[in-house]
Amino acid sequence: MLHAITKATDEIVTIMDGNVYGVWLYGSVVLDDFRLGWSDIDFVALTDRPISESQAMQLLTLRQDMLKNDPGNPYYRCFEGIIADRTEYLSQSFHRLVYWGTSGQRVTDRFAHDAFSLFELAKYGKPILGGEPWVFPPPGREELVSAVRAHYDSIRKYAVESNETLYSCGWLLDIARCIYTLRYNDIIAKTRAGLWALEEHIFPDETPLKKTIEIRQQPTYYKASAETKRWLKSLGPVVQRYADVLEQELLMH
């Protein structure tokens, strides 16, 4: 993974002719909770100059180009983040930025980090090239609570039915993290949030959460299991029961 991170950083610097202000990692990588087959390598790269159209086109497919040149490294496809001009990022008014996501990439003029990502960047973000932490002002308490409410709404809307992907049980970890954030005004890794919820007996039915943590330890193994896929597909009602607990927590905040 370190090789992939270094390679990606070097390639971004080369494409931008050295005009890179800073590159930061955040998320599971810096929270010591990265799991190949489940997690992303979350990053932000800010440049010292606006990104030209030709540079954007090179950056757009950089993940695929690196993988093509080094097919044995599985980490290139894990990158998720943005490459943007620092001045534009600070003003949140973009002319052109490059976004890498789980489902693809695009050149766009719109982007905004959610409060969870901003908090992680401000408090736990790891600079791997230049940069200053003041670029990412941490969100306040009200913003974090609003983000939890928005996440709760998404769970109610999109997790009524589940599918065979690991993200179906990932909702349970997300709910545990949301409750932790409400109680402690902080963010912890997904696995740690699940373990904390078990220690505190947050949910009446702990069996699904225990199984989720077990799957997170070996996602590549479990994602190929037919039995696991059947279980994941049946999780919709379980996720909603866990969301009931989050709802009660929100009422207290």
Backbone torsions as a table, in degrees:
resi	resn	phi	psi	omega
1	MET	NA	-42.2	179.6
2	LEU	-58.1	-40.1	178.4
3	HIS	-61.9	-43.3	-179.6
4	ALA	-64.1	-41.7	179.1
5	ILE	-63.6	-45.6	179.5
6	THR	-63.8	-42.5	-179.5
7	LYS	-63.6	-45.9	-179.7
8	ALA	-61.8	-43.7	178.6
9	THR	-61.0	-46.9	179.6
10	ASP	-60.5	-40.6	-179.2
11	GLU	-67.2	-39.7	177.4
12	ILE	-62.8	-43.5	178.7
13	VAL	-61.8	-42.5	-179.5
14	THR	-64.3	-46.8	-179.2
15	ILE	-62.9	-34.6	-179.1
16	MET	-88.8	11.3	178.6
17	ASP	56.3	34.9	176.6
18	GLY	84.8	-4.6	-176.6
19	ASN	-87.0	64.3	178.7
20	VAL	-118.9	122.9	-179.4
21	TYR	-75.8	-43.6	-178.6
22	GLY	-173.2	156.3	175.6
23	VAL	-132.3	130.7	-178.5
24	TRP	-125.4	147.0	169.5
25	LEU	-106.8	149.5	173.0
26	TYR	-152.3	-177.2	179.5
27	GLY	81.7	-151.6	-171.8
28	SER	-61.6	-29.1	-178.5
29	VAL	-63.8	-45.9	-177.7
30	VAL	-84.3	-16.9	177.7
31	LEU	-92.4	10.6	177.0
32	ASP	57.7	43.9	-178.6
33	ASP	-136.9	22.5	-179.5
34	PHE	-72.4	132.2	177.7
35	ARG	-130.1	110.7	179.4
36	LEU	-60.2	130.3	-176.0
37	GLY	100.7	-7.1	178.5
38	TRP	-137.3	-49.3	-170.2
39	SER	-84.9	161.3	172.2
40	ASP	-105.7	161.1	168.4
41	ILE	-100.0	95.8	-175.5
42	ASP	-81.0	134.2	-177.8
43	PHE	-148.6	161.6	169.8
44	VAL	-134.3	129.5	174.9
45	ALA	-121.0	122.6	179.5
46	LEU	-113.9	132.6	-176.7
47	THR	-98.2	164.1	177.9
48	ASP	-88.7	-10.1	-179.2
49	ARG	-139.1	156.3	175.7
50	PRO	-57.1	147.3	-179.3
51	ILE	-83.8	124.4	179.4
52	SER	-75.0	166.2	179.8
53	GLU	-62.8	-41.5	-179.6
54	SER	-67.6	-38.0	176.6
55	GLN	-65.6	-39.9	179.5
56	ALA	-61.8	-39.3	-179.9
57	MET	-66.5	-34.9	176.8
58	GLN	-71.3	-41.4	-179.9
59	LEU	-69.1	-30.6	-174.9
60	LEU	-56.4	-45.4	-176.0
61	THR	-106.2	19.7	-175.8
62	LEU	-61.1	-39.1	179.5
63	ARG	-58.0	-48.6	-178.7
64	GLN	-65.9	-38.0	179.9
65	ASP	-64.9	-41.1	178.7
66	MET	-66.2	-40.4	179.5
67	LEU	-65.7	-36.8	179.2
68	LYS	-64.6	-38.3	-179.6
69	ASN	-81.6	-18.0	-179.6
70	ASP	-140.8	67.2	-172.2
71	PRO	-63.9	-16.8	-179.1
72	GLY	-82.6	-6.6	-179.0
73	ASN	-98.4	112.0	-174.7
74	PRO	-80.8	-2.8	-171.8
75	TYR	-85.3	-19.2	-178.0
76	TYR	-59.8	-37.8	-178.5
77	ARG	-74.0	-7.0	-177.8
78	CYS	-86.6	-14.0	-176.6
79	PHE	-65.1	135.9	175.4
80	GLU	-144.4	125.6	-179.0
81	GLY	168.1	-160.6	-178.0
82	ILE	-131.5	154.3	170.5
83	ILE	-124.7	115.5	-172.5
84	ALA	-146.1	157.7	174.9
85	ASP	-68.8	136.1	-175.5
86	ARG	-61.3	-44.5	-179.6
87	THR	-62.2	-42.0	178.3
88	GLU	-65.6	-39.1	179.8
89	TYR	-63.9	-43.7	-178.3
90	LEU	-65.8	-33.1	179.5
91	SER	-88.8	-11.7	-176.0
92	GLN	56.0	34.0	175.2
93	SER	-128.2	104.2	-170.0
94	PHE	-103.8	137.3	169.8
95	HIS	-90.6	-43.3	-179.5
96	ARG	-160.4	129.4	172.7
97	LEU	-141.9	162.6	178.9
98	VAL	-111.8	127.2	-179.9
99	TYR	-114.3	129.3	172.4
100	TRP	-110.4	122.7	179.4
101	GLY	-123.7	176.7	-180.0
102	THR	-62.4	-37.6	-175.5
103	SER	-98.2	1.8	179.7
104	GLY	155.8	-166.3	-179.2
105	GLN	-140.9	159.7	179.6
106	ARG	-159.8	157.5	169.2
107	VAL	-97.1	127.9	-173.5
108	THR	-144.7	170.5	175.4
109	ASP	-117.7	16.1	179.6
110	ARG	-136.2	135.6	174.9
111	PHE	-169.6	144.5	173.9
112	ALA	-152.0	127.4	174.4
113	HIS	-70.1	143.8	172.3
114	ASP	-76.9	169.7	-175.1
115	ALA	-63.2	-34.1	179.2
116	PHE	-62.7	-47.3	-179.1
117	SER	-64.2	-42.4	178.9
118	LEU	-61.9	-40.7	179.4
119	PHE	-63.8	-44.7	179.3
120	GLU	-62.8	-42.6	179.3
121	LEU	-62.8	-44.1	-177.0
122	ALA	-68.6	-41.0	-173.6
123	LYS	-95.5	-35.6	-173.0
124	TYR	-121.9	-4.7	-177.8
125	GLY	-56.1	138.7	-177.6
126	LYS	-112.2	112.0	177.3
127	PRO	-73.4	127.0	177.3
128	ILE	-109.1	-4.2	174.5
129	LEU	-158.1	113.7	175.0
130	GLY	53.9	-150.5	174.0
131	GLY	79.5	159.8	176.7
132	GLU	-129.8	143.9	-175.7
133	PRO	-66.8	-23.0	-177.6
134	TRP	-64.7	-12.3	177.9
135	VAL	-61.6	-26.3	-176.5
136	PHE	-116.9	84.6	178.3
137	PRO	-67.0	131.0	-177.1
138	PRO	-69.0	142.3	176.4
139	PRO	-70.2	153.3	178.1
140	GLY	-81.6	178.7	-178.3
141	ARG	-57.8	-46.0	-177.7
142	GLU	-61.6	-38.3	179.2
143	GLU	-65.9	-39.7	178.6
144	LEU	-65.9	-43.4	179.3
145	VAL	-63.5	-40.3	177.8
146	SER	-63.0	-38.1	178.4
147	ALA	-65.8	-39.3	176.7
148	VAL	-63.5	-43.0	179.0
149	ARG	-61.5	-41.5	179.2
150	ALA	-64.4	-39.5	178.5
151	HIS	-66.8	-39.8	176.1
152	TYR	-59.1	-44.7	178.7
153	ASP	-60.7	-39.5	178.4
154	SER	-64.0	-39.9	178.7
155	ILE	-62.6	-44.3	179.5
156	ARG	-64.4	-32.8	-176.3
157	LYS	-85.5	-43.3	-170.1
158	TYR	-105.6	-12.8	-175.6
159	ALA	-111.3	24.2	175.4
160	VAL	-67.8	-38.6	173.2
161	GLU	-118.9	145.4	-179.0
162	SER	-113.1	168.2	177.6
163	ASN	-125.2	-165.6	-173.7
164	GLU	-86.6	1.3	-179.0
165	THR	-81.6	159.1	179.7
166	LEU	-65.1	-21.4	-179.2
167	TYR	-66.0	-17.2	177.5
168	SER	-63.9	-44.1	176.6
169	CYS	-81.4	-18.3	176.4
170	GLY	-61.2	-26.2	176.4
171	TRP	-57.2	-35.3	-178.4
172	LEU	-65.1	-40.2	177.4
173	LEU	-68.1	-38.5	178.0
174	ASP	-61.3	-41.9	179.7
175	ILE	-64.3	-42.5	177.9
176	ALA	-61.3	-41.7	178.6
177	ARG	-64.0	-39.9	179.3
178	CYS	-61.6	-42.8	179.5
179	ILE	-65.4	-40.8	177.0
180	TYR	-60.3	-44.3	-179.6
181	THR	-62.1	-41.9	178.6
182	LEU	-62.1	-38.8	-176.1
183	ARG	-79.8	-35.2	-171.1
184	TYR	-119.5	1.1	179.8
185	ASN	52.8	43.8	-177.7
186	ASP	-149.1	171.6	179.2
187	ILE	-128.0	134.1	176.7
188	ILE	-125.6	169.4	-179.7
189	ALA	-63.1	154.6	-176.9
190	LYS	-60.6	-46.6	-179.5
191	THR	-62.1	-43.6	179.7
192	ARG	-63.8	-36.6	177.8
193	ALA	-63.1	-41.5	178.4
194	GLY	-64.1	-43.2	178.7
195	LEU	-65.0	-40.7	177.2
196	TRP	-60.6	-43.7	-179.8
197	ALA	-62.1	-36.4	177.0
198	LEU	-69.2	-41.4	179.6
199	GLU	-62.5	-36.8	-177.3
200	GLU	-93.0	-1.5	-179.5
201	HIS	52.9	53.2	-177.0
202	ILE	-70.6	-36.9	-173.8
203	PHE	-111.4	138.9	-179.9
204	PRO	-60.5	-41.0	-179.6
205	ASP	-106.5	103.6	-174.0
206	GLU	-90.8	-12.6	-175.5
207	THR	-58.2	-46.4	179.4
208	PRO	-62.0	-36.0	179.7
209	LEU	-69.2	-39.0	177.1
210	LYS	-61.8	-43.0	179.5
211	LYS	-66.6	-37.7	178.4
212	THR	-61.7	-43.8	179.1
213	ILE	-64.1	-38.4	176.8
214	GLU	-62.2	-43.2	179.1
215	ILE	-65.1	-40.1	-178.1
216	ARG	-63.4	-26.5	179.1
217	GLN	-71.1	-28.7	-179.1
218	GLN	-139.2	62.8	-173.9
219	PRO	-61.8	-37.0	-178.8
220	THR	-62.9	-37.9	179.0
221	TYR	-68.4	-49.0	-172.7
222	TYR	-73.9	-29.2	-176.4
223	LYS	-68.5	-15.9	178.1
224	ALA	-95.5	-1.9	-175.9
225	SER	-86.0	125.4	178.6
226	ALA	-63.5	-38.4	179.2
227	GLU	-63.2	-42.7	178.9
228	THR	-64.2	-41.1	179.4
229	LYS	-60.9	-40.6	178.1
230	ARG	-63.9	-40.9	179.6
231	TRP	-65.5	-43.8	-179.9
232	LEU	-60.7	-39.9	-177.7
233	LYS	-68.6	-18.1	-178.1
234	SER	-97.6	5.3	-168.7
235	LEU	-81.4	-10.0	-176.3
236	GLY	-47.7	-54.3	-180.0
237	PRO	-61.6	-34.3	178.9
238	VAL	-65.4	-46.0	179.5
239	VAL	-58.5	-41.4	-179.4
240	GLN	-67.1	-33.9	176.4
241	ARG	-68.5	-37.6	175.3
242	TYR	-66.3	-36.3	177.8
243	ALA	-64.9	-29.4	175.6
244	ASP	-59.6	-39.3	178.8
245	VAL	-66.7	-42.3	177.1
246	LEU	-62.7	-38.9	178.3
247	GLU	-59.4	-43.9	178.6
248	GLN	-65.1	-36.2	177.7
249	GLU	-65.6	-41.1	179.9
250	LEU	-63.0	-33.8	-179.4
251	LEU	-63.7	-22.6	179.6
252	MET	-90.0	-2.6	-178.3
253	HIS	-127.0	NA	NA
